[in-house]
Amino acid sequence: MIAIIDYGMGNLHSVSKAVERLGCEARVTSDPREILAADGAILPGVGAFGDAMSNLRETGLVDTVKEYAASGKPFLGICLGMQLLFTESEEHGVHRGLDLLPGRVVRFQGDYKVPHMGWNELIFKQESPLFESVEPGHVYFVHSYHALPERESDLLAVTDYYQPVTAIVGRGSVYGMQFHPEKSGELGMALLRKFTDMASGRNEGL
């Protein structure tokens, strides 16, 4: 069972349907016991960083998320959910994140269109169980802020938008995707399948 963490912000329906299309049970839940019992957990997110952290605190899920991330079971943050994994964000003031990965989330700065929206190519930076037998291609992004990991070893894939932009991060069993895998065609679903395979124990890379 894959828990889709419901804290009041996120594209819960599309993520849960994508997981179900991969043959897994998806349970949208805010119940800490259900989340901690899940084989894998996904933290989706759409909206502002500060609001998301406020909702996580108000629903009492910050400790649950941290406990799950420390459990060794596969955990995935998607879009804003990926950004929440980091130490802090400068979106509408400085806000503390979950601090599961050291780094900051900053706004795009430059003479180009913001938000970064559309299909961009993934560039794999290092080996990962997520990438086994997966060919790079294009995925779908919508974001105005991007993550700057402190540790190069946490940066698994980037895309190019006038600069290298963090696309996938990971450490141990904790992963994050800045793009929307459930909206990213075959490649997005292939990456999501790798995650669900980890949760079901079918991925030999773990």
Secondary structure, DSSP 4 states (H G I P E B T S, - for coil): -EEEE-SS-S-HHHHHHHHHHTT--EEEE--HHHHHHSSEEEE---S-HHHHHHHHHHTT-HHHHHHHHTTTS-EEEETHHHHTTEEEE-TTS-EE---SEEEEEEE--SSS-SSEEEEEE-EE-S--GGGTT----EEEEEESEEEEES-GGGEEEEEESSSEEEEEEEETTEEEESS-GGGSHHHHHHHHHHHHHHHHT--TT-
